[in-house]
Amino acid sequence: MWNDGKPYSAHDQMVRRDFLKATGAAIATSALPGAAHEALAANASPRILLKGGCVLSFDQALGDFDKADVLIEGKRIAAVGRNLAAANATVIDATGTIVLPGFIDTHHHLYQALLRNIQGNGLLADYFRDIANGPKSATPFFRPQDAYIGGLSGALRSLDSGVTTIADVSQVNNSPEHSDALIHGFQQSGARIVYAYTSGAGPDVKWPQDLERLLKRYFSSSDQLVTPAFSGSVNRDMLATGRKYGMRIWSHIVETLPNSFPKDFEQMGAEGVLRSDTVYIHFTGATPKQAKLVADTGGAVSAAVPIEMTMRHGMPVVQVCLDNGLTPSLSSDVETSMSADMFTMMRSCFLLQRAMVNERSIQGEKDLPKLLTARDVIAMATIQGARDCALDKKVGSLTPGKEADIVMLRADTIDSFPLNNAYGAIVTGMDTSNVDTVMVAGKIVKRHGRLVGVDLARLRKEATQARDYIAGKMNWPISVIDSSTPGR
Ligand SMILES: [Zn+2]
C-alpha cells in the first residue's frame, strides 16, 4: 500500500515528500490506495497482449474488428490487428470482451463524491444553496483532507466505471493547501485528470494568484497523468488569465442562471476573444447562431445531459450543436444528483436526441436530422472527449503510438450474451458491472471487475468521516431516509 509501505516509484516518493511538507502528516498518513503501485506489480512485463477481443479502435484508419489483438509496450499502444505475434508479452485473454478506448468525462467536480446522491431530487437552486457557491453551502466547509478524500474517491469511482480521463473543474480550491491536497489525491488515483483550476470558496481563496506556484510545483512536465487547465466564468479577464499561461479553459454557461450566458457572446466572437482553447460546459440556451460561432472558432461543448435534464439547466444543447457542425463530448458534472458513469451519460444522450427527432417525425416534419447511433455516442464518450480535452494526440482511440488507456467490457455475461452488436450492447445494454479491466497509460488499474490495490474499506471509512464532518457543519439530517430538506 502506498501509505503503509514504501512509495512505489521515485516519482511518488517525491510526491509524498512534497505533500507531507505542504500539508502535514495527517492527510498523508490517512491517504489511500496505491492502485498504480499494484498495477506496476501486475504489469511485470513491459509488453501486454490483449488477445482475441472484439476491438473497437475508434481510429478511422484502423477501423473496428470482430476479433483482434492489442499490443501494449510500456505505456503505449504498439499495434492493433489480427493474430499479432508478441514474444515475451504477458497475454491477457480478451475473449468474450469488447476492447475500446477508456471513456473520457469532460467535466466533473470530483470532490463532491463525498456528497454523492444527497440531492437525488435537487434542482440548480438547491445545489447552489447547499453544495456550492451559496454563502451557506457546503463547499467552504471542506478542509484540505476532505478535498483530498473526495477527489480521490471520485477519481477511483470513475476508473472503476471505465472512465480513464476526467476533466475536473475543481471548485474546492478554498486555499493553496486545498489545491495541494486535491492534486495529491489525483496523482495517487492513477487516473488521467485535467485539473481545471477554479476558484473555491471561503476567506482563504487565493485563486488565481496561487496559479504560478501550482504550475511550477506540479506541472513542469506535460508528460504526466495530471495536467493543468483553467476555469472560471466566461469573460474577457478570465479568458486572458488562462491564455497568459497557455492553458485550456473550461467555463460553465447555463441558460437558467442569471448572468451566466454572456450578453455580448457574439461581440466576444467578433473581437476574436472566443477561441479554440475553450470548452463551454452545458451551453444550454445557445441559439443556432451561437453554436455556429463556437464551431467556427474551434471551441468545444461539454454536454452533461442527465444533469441538465434533472436539474433544470435548460434543454441539453446536443441537437443545436449537431445541426451546426459541433459534436459535443459528454460529462457527468455533479454526483450530488446523478451517477458519474459513462453508460448513464451515453444512454441519456442517445435517448434524448432520438426522442426529440422521433417526436418531430411523428408530428409530420420532414428533412429531419439524423438519429444518433450507438456508435456515434461511444465516439462522443471517447475520441470526442479526447479532442475536447486537447488530449487526442495522447488518448481517445486505440491508435499505435497513443498511450494505452483501454477498457475491456465483459460481453459474455448474463446481460450481454450472445453478443449480437457491440455498439448496441454498450449503449443500450451494459452498465458498470460489465467493466472487467481498465488500463491507464499501460498500467492496469482494474482487473477481473475489481480496482487493483485499493483498500475500499479504508476509503469508505475516511470518506464517511469526512462526510460526517461536513454534514455536521451543515446541520443536515443524519437519517438517510429523511427527505425534509429540499432536494433530498
Ligand atoms: Zn459543472
Residues whose N, C-alpha, C, O or C-beta is under 5 A from the ligand:
A	BS01	ZN	D333
